[in-house]
Amino acid sequence: MQSDMFNLYPAIGAVNALRSNYNFTMLPAAKSDFGSCEMKIDNRKAEPPEIARGQIARTYLYMEGTYKRYSMSKSQL
């Protein structure tokens, strides 16, 4: 899975490290601390920039359908 080309995207290292493996959710009250990058991270939750949400969703759904060992929680699905 880690070397699957559909799972590899360029990312800002510092933002990716702080995001860790936190679940995605909407964080309307949170503010971005990353300058021009609109990523929000608060209380072990993350909200990606609007422009990236579709690509993230398609990647997660591809992994869910391709790799039987990968299972998303119902809330993330």
N, CA, C and O atoms as a GROMACS GRO file, in nm:
protein
  308
    1MET      N    1   0.081  -0.119   0.000
    1MET     CA    2   0.000   0.000   0.000
    1MET      C    3   0.086   0.126   0.000
    1MET      O    4   0.056   0.222  -0.071
    2GLN      N    5   0.192   0.126   0.079
    2GLN     CA    6   0.273   0.247   0.093
    2GLN      C    7   0.339   0.287  -0.038
    2GLN      O    8   0.363   0.406  -0.061
    3SER      N    9   0.369   0.192  -0.123
    3SER     CA   10   0.436   0.224  -0.250
    3SER      C   11   0.338   0.234  -0.366
    3SER      O   12   0.380   0.256  -0.480
    4ASP      N   13   0.210   0.220  -0.341
    4ASP     CA   14   0.109   0.233  -0.446
    4ASP      C   15   0.111   0.378  -0.494
    4ASP      O   16   0.101   0.471  -0.413
    5MET      N   17   0.124   0.399  -0.624
    5MET     CA   18   0.135   0.534  -0.678
    5MET      C   19   0.010   0.618  -0.653
    5MET      O   20   0.017   0.741  -0.657
    6PHE      N   21  -0.104   0.556  -0.627
    6PHE     CA   22  -0.224   0.632  -0.596
    6PHE      C   23  -0.224   0.680  -0.451
    6PHE      O   24  -0.314   0.753  -0.410
    7ASN      N   25  -0.124   0.642  -0.374
    7ASN     CA   26  -0.114   0.681  -0.234
    7ASN      C   27   0.002   0.778  -0.213
    7ASN      O   28   0.029   0.817  -0.099
    8LEU      N   29   0.069   0.818  -0.318
    8LEU     CA   30   0.185   0.907  -0.306
    8LEU      C   31   0.155   1.043  -0.366
    8LEU      O   32   0.129   1.054  -0.486
    9TYR      N   33   0.158   1.146  -0.284
    9TYR     CA   34   0.132   1.283  -0.328
    9TYR      C   35   0.234   1.374  -0.261
    9TYR      O   36   0.275   1.349  -0.147
   10PRO      N   37   0.275   1.479  -0.330
   10PRO     CA   38   0.366   1.574  -0.265
   10PRO      C   39   0.295   1.645  -0.151
   10PRO      O   40   0.176   1.674  -0.160
   11ALA      N   41   0.367   1.672  -0.045
   11ALA     CA   42   0.309   1.740   0.071
   11ALA      C   43   0.416   1.822   0.140
   11ALA      O   44   0.535   1.793   0.128
   12ILE      N   45   0.374   1.923   0.209
   12ILE     CA   46   0.466   2.002   0.292
   12ILE      C   47   0.500   1.916   0.413
   12ILE      O   48   0.411   1.881   0.490
   13GLY      N   49   0.626   1.884   0.430
   13GLY     CA   50   0.669   1.790   0.534
   13GLY      C   51   0.624   1.828   0.674
   13GLY      O   52   0.577   1.742   0.748
   14ALA      N   53   0.638   1.955   0.711
   14ALA     CA   54   0.601   1.998   0.846
   14ALA      C   55   0.451   1.982   0.870
   14ALA      O   56   0.409   1.939   0.978
   15VAL      N   57   0.371   2.016   0.771
   15VAL     CA   58   0.225   2.002   0.784
   15VAL      C   59   0.188   1.855   0.792
   15VAL      O   60   0.105   1.815   0.874
   16ASN      N   61   0.248   1.774   0.707
   16ASN     CA   62   0.220   1.630   0.707
   16ASN      C   63   0.258   1.566   0.839
   16ASN      O   64   0.186   1.480   0.890
   17ALA      N   65   0.371   1.606   0.896
   17ALA     CA   66   0.415   1.550   1.024
   17ALA      C   67   0.318   1.588   1.136
   17ALA      O   68   0.286   1.505   1.221
   18LEU      N   69   0.271   1.713   1.138
   18LEU     CA   70   0.177   1.755   1.242
   18LEU      C   71   0.039   1.692   1.225
   18LEU      O   72  -0.031   1.669   1.323
   19ARG      N   73   0.001   1.664   1.100
   19ARG     CA   74  -0.128   1.599   1.075
   19ARG      C   75  -0.128   1.457   1.129
   19ARG      O   76  -0.233   1.406   1.170
   20SER      N   77  -0.013   1.394   1.129
   20SER     CA   78   0.001   1.258   1.179
   20SER      C   79  -0.100   1.169   1.107
   20SER      O   80  -0.110   1.173   0.984
   21ASN      N   81  -0.175   1.090   1.181
   21ASN     CA   82  -0.280   1.008   1.119
   21ASN      C   83  -0.416   1.046   1.177
   21ASN      O   84  -0.504   0.962   1.193
   22TYR      N   85  -0.432   1.174   1.209
   22TYR     CA   86  -0.558   1.223   1.265
   22TYR      C   87  -0.670   1.208   1.162
   22TYR      O   88  -0.647   1.220   1.042
   23ASN      N   89  -0.790   1.182   1.211
   23ASN     CA   90  -0.907   1.173   1.124
   23ASN      C   91  -0.940   1.309   1.066
   23ASN      O   92  -0.914   1.412   1.128
   24PHE      N   93  -0.997   1.308   0.947
   24PHE     CA   94  -1.042   1.430   0.884
   24PHE      C   95  -1.182   1.464   0.934
   24PHE      O   96  -1.266   1.376   0.952
   25THR      N   97  -1.205   1.592   0.955
   25THR     CA   98  -1.336   1.642   0.996
   25THR      C   99  -1.342   1.790   0.960
   25THR      O  100  -1.242   1.848   0.918
   26MET      N  101  -1.456   1.850   0.976
   26MET     CA  102  -1.470   1.993   0.954
   26MET      C  103  -1.439   2.065   1.085
   26MET      O  104  -1.490   2.027   1.190
   27LEU      N  105  -1.356   2.168   1.078
   27LEU     CA  106  -1.315   2.244   1.196
   27LEU      C  107  -1.343   2.393   1.171
   27LEU      O  108  -1.249   2.470   1.150
   28PRO      N  109  -1.470   2.434   1.174
   28PRO     CA  110  -1.503   2.572   1.139
   28PRO      C  111  -1.443   2.677   1.233
   28PRO      O  112  -1.415   2.788   1.189
   29ALA      N  113  -1.422   2.644   1.359
   29ALA     CA  114  -1.369   2.742   1.454
   29ALA      C  115  -1.216   2.748   1.453
   29ALA      O  116  -1.158   2.844   1.502
   30ALA      N  117  -1.152   2.646   1.397
   30ALA     CA  118  -1.005   2.642   1.397
   30ALA      C  119  -0.949   2.732   1.288
   30ALA      O  120  -1.014   2.757   1.187
   31LYS      N  121  -0.827   2.780   1.311
   31LYS     CA  122  -0.759   2.863   1.212
   31LYS      C  123  -0.633   2.791   1.168
   31LYS      O  124  -0.572   2.716   1.244
   32SER      N  125  -0.596   2.815   1.045
   32SER     CA  126  -0.474   2.755   0.992
   32SER      C  127  -0.351   2.824   1.050
   32SER      O  128  -0.348   2.947   1.061
   33ASP      N  129  -0.252   2.746   1.086
   33ASP     CA  130  -0.126   2.800   1.138
   33ASP      C  131  -0.014   2.783   1.037
   33ASP      O  132   0.104   2.791   1.073
   34PHE      N  133  -0.047   2.761   0.911
   34PHE     CA  134   0.053   2.724   0.812
   34PHE      C  135   0.066   2.825   0.699
   34PHE      O  136   0.098   2.787   0.586
   35GLY      N  137   0.044   2.952   0.726
   35GLY     CA  138   0.060   3.054   0.623
   35GLY      C  139  -0.040   3.038   0.511
   35GLY      O  140  -0.160   3.039   0.534
   36SER      N  141   0.009   3.024   0.388
   36SER     CA  142  -0.081   3.014   0.273
   36SER      C  143  -0.144   2.876   0.259
   36SER      O  144  -0.236   2.859   0.179
   37CYS      N  145  -0.098   2.778   0.334
   37CYS     CA  146  -0.160   2.645   0.333
   37CYS      C  147  -0.279   2.648   0.428
   37CYS      O  148  -0.264   2.682   0.546
   38GLU      N  149  -0.396   2.614   0.378
   38GLU     CA  150  -0.519   2.625   0.456
   38GLU      C  151  -0.551   2.503   0.541
   38GLU      O  152  -0.664   2.487   0.586
   39MET      N  153  -0.454   2.416   0.563
   39MET     CA  154  -0.474   2.298   0.647
   39MET      C  155  -0.499   2.341   0.791
   39MET      O  156  -0.429   2.428   0.843
   40LYS      N  157  -0.599   2.280   0.854
   40LYS     CA  158  -0.630   2.309   0.994
   40LYS      C  159  -0.610   2.182   1.076
   40LYS      O  160  -0.653   2.074   1.036
   41ILE      N  161  -0.546   2.195   1.191
   41ILE     CA  162  -0.527   2.082   1.282
   41ILE      C  163  -0.561   2.130   1.422
   41ILE      O  164  -0.508   2.231   1.469
   42ASP      N  165  -0.651   2.058   1.489
   42ASP     CA  166  -0.694   2.098   1.622
   42ASP      C  167  -0.746   1.977   1.696
   42ASP      O  168  -0.829   1.902   1.644
   43ASN      N  169  -0.699   1.958   1.817
   43ASN     CA  170  -0.751   1.854   1.906
   43ASN      C  171  -0.752   1.716   1.840
   43ASN      O  172  -0.852   1.644   1.844
   44ARG      N  173  -0.640   1.680   1.780
   44ARG     CA  174  -0.620   1.550   1.716
   44ARG      C  175  -0.719   1.524   1.601
   44ARG      O  176  -0.755   1.409   1.574
   45LYS      N  177  -0.762   1.629   1.535
   45LYS     CA  178  -0.847   1.623   1.416
   45LYS      C  179  -0.784   1.713   1.311
   45LYS      O  180  -0.710   1.805   1.345
   46ALA      N  181  -0.813   1.688   1.184
   46ALA     CA  182  -0.756   1.766   1.076
   46ALA      C  183  -0.861   1.799   0.971
   46ALA      O  184  -0.948   1.717   0.940
   47GLU      N  185  -0.853   1.921   0.916
   47GLU     CA  186  -0.939   1.963   0.806
   47GLU      C  187  -0.849   2.005   0.691
   47GLU      O  188  -0.779   2.106   0.700
   48PRO      N  189  -0.851   1.930   0.582
   48PRO     CA  190  -0.767   1.966   0.467
   48PRO      C  191  -0.824   2.086   0.393
   48PRO      O  192  -0.942   2.118   0.408
   49PRO      N  193  -0.742   2.153   0.314
   49PRO     CA  194  -0.792   2.263   0.232
   49PRO      C  195  -0.900   2.213   0.137
   49PRO      O  196  -0.898   2.098   0.094
   50GLU      N  197  -0.994   2.299   0.104
   50GLU     CA  198  -1.106   2.261   0.018
   50GLU      C  199  -1.057   2.205  -0.115
   50GLU      O  200  -1.116   2.110  -0.167
   51ILE      N  201  -0.951   2.261  -0.170
   51ILE     CA  202  -0.901   2.218  -0.301
   51ILE      C  203  -0.849   2.073  -0.298
   51ILE      O  204  -0.843   2.009  -0.403
   52ALA      N  205  -0.812   2.021  -0.181
   52ALA     CA  206  -0.755   1.887  -0.170
   52ALA      C  207  -0.855   1.780  -0.129
   52ALA      O  208  -0.823   1.662  -0.135
   53ARG      N  209  -0.972   1.818  -0.088
   53ARG     CA  210  -1.068   1.722  -0.030
   53ARG      C  211  -1.111   1.613  -0.127
   53ARG      O  212  -1.119   1.496  -0.088
   54GLY      N  213  -1.138   1.647  -0.250
   54GLY     CA  214  -1.181   1.547  -0.348
   54GLY      C  215  -1.073   1.444  -0.375
   54GLY      O  216  -1.100   1.324  -0.382
   55GLN      N  217  -0.951   1.491  -0.391
   55GLN     CA  218  -0.838   1.401  -0.417
   55GLN      C  219  -0.814   1.309  -0.297
   55GLN      O  220  -0.786   1.190  -0.315
   56ILE      N  221  -0.826   1.362  -0.178
   56ILE     CA  222  -0.809   1.280  -0.057
   56ILE      C  223  -0.920   1.175  -0.050
   56ILE      O  224  -0.893   1.058  -0.022
   57ALA      N  225  -1.043   1.216  -0.074
   57ALA     CA  226  -1.156   1.122  -0.068
   57ALA      C  227  -1.140   1.010  -0.172
   57ALA      O  228  -1.161   0.893  -0.140
   58ARG      N  229  -1.102   1.046  -0.295
   58ARG     CA  230  -1.084   0.944  -0.399
   58ARG      C  231  -0.972   0.848  -0.362
   58ARG      O  232  -0.983   0.728  -0.386
   59THR      N  233  -0.864   0.900  -0.304
   59THR     CA  234  -0.753   0.813  -0.263
   59THR      C  235  -0.797   0.717  -0.154
   59THR      O  236  -0.767   0.597  -0.161
   60TYR      N  237  -0.866   0.767  -0.053
   60TYR     CA  238  -0.913   0.682   0.056
   60TYR      C  239  -1.008   0.574   0.004
   60TYR      O  240  -0.999   0.458   0.045
   61LEU      N  241  -1.100   0.611  -0.085
   61LEU     CA  242  -1.195   0.513  -0.139
   61LEU      C  243  -1.125   0.411  -0.227
   61LEU      O  244  -1.162   0.293  -0.228
   62TYR      N  245  -1.024   0.454  -0.302
   62TYR     CA  246  -0.944   0.359  -0.382
   62TYR      C  247  -0.876   0.258  -0.291
   62TYR      O  248  -0.879   0.138  -0.318
   63MET      N  249  -0.815   0.305  -0.183
   63MET     CA  250  -0.746   0.215  -0.090
   63MET      C  251  -0.844   0.119  -0.024
   63MET      O  252  -0.815   0.001  -0.006
   64GLU      N  253  -0.960   0.170   0.012
   64GLU     CA  254  -1.064   0.087   0.075
   64GLU      C  255  -1.107  -0.025  -0.020
   64GLU      O  256  -1.127  -0.138   0.024
   65GLY      N  257  -1.121   0.005  -0.148
   65GLY     CA  258  -1.165  -0.095  -0.244
   65GLY      C  259  -1.057  -0.188  -0.294
   65GLY      O  260  -1.086  -0.300  -0.335
   66THR      N  261  -0.932  -0.144  -0.292
   66THR     CA  262  -0.821  -0.221  -0.348
   66THR      C  263  -0.754  -0.313  -0.247
   66THR      O  264  -0.716  -0.426  -0.280
   67TYR      N  265  -0.741  -0.266  -0.124
   67TYR     CA  266  -0.666  -0.342  -0.022
   67TYR      C  267  -0.762  -0.386   0.088
   67TYR      O  268  -0.811  -0.304   0.166
   68LYS      N  269  -0.788  -0.514   0.094
   68LYS     CA  270  -0.884  -0.569   0.190
   68LYS      C  271  -0.838  -0.551   0.335
   68LYS      O  272  -0.920  -0.548   0.426
   69ARG      N  273  -0.706  -0.538   0.357
   69ARG     CA  274  -0.655  -0.517   0.493
   69ARG      C  275  -0.680  -0.376   0.542
   69ARG      O  276  -0.676  -0.350   0.662
   70TYR      N  277  -0.707  -0.283   0.449
   70TYR     CA  278  -0.733  -0.144   0.484
   70TYR      C  279  -0.883  -0.128   0.507
   70TYR      O  280  -0.963  -0.165   0.422
   71SER      N  281  -0.919  -0.072   0.619
   71SER     CA  282  -1.060  -0.054   0.650
   71SER      C  283  -1.079   0.082   0.716
   71SER      O  284  -1.023   0.111   0.822
   72MET      N  285  -1.160   0.164   0.652
   72MET     CA  286  -1.190   0.295   0.709
   72MET      C  287  -1.303   0.282   0.811
   72MET      O  288  -1.390   0.195   0.799
   73SER      N  289  -1.301   0.368   0.910
   73SER     CA  290  -1.412   0.370   1.005
   73SER      C  291  -1.537   0.422   0.934
   73SER      O  292  -1.527   0.489   0.831
   74LYS      N  293  -1.651   0.391   0.987
   74LYS     CA  294  -1.776   0.437   0.926
   74LYS      C  295  -1.784   0.588   0.923
   74LYS      O  296  -1.836   0.645   0.828
   75SER      N  297  -1.732   0.655   1.027
   75SER     CA  298  -1.738   0.801   1.030
   75SER      C  299  -1.649   0.861   0.920
   75SER      O  300  -1.683   0.964   0.863
   76GLN      N  301  -1.536   0.798   0.891
   76GLN     CA  302  -1.449   0.849   0.785
   76GLN      C  303  -1.504   0.814   0.648
   76GLN      O  304  -1.489   0.892   0.554
   77LEU      N  305  -1.568   0.700   0.636
   77LEU     CA  306  -1.628   0.661   0.509
   77LEU      C  307  -1.740   0.755   0.472
   77LEU      O  308  -1.803   0.739   0.368
   0.00000   0.00000   0.00000
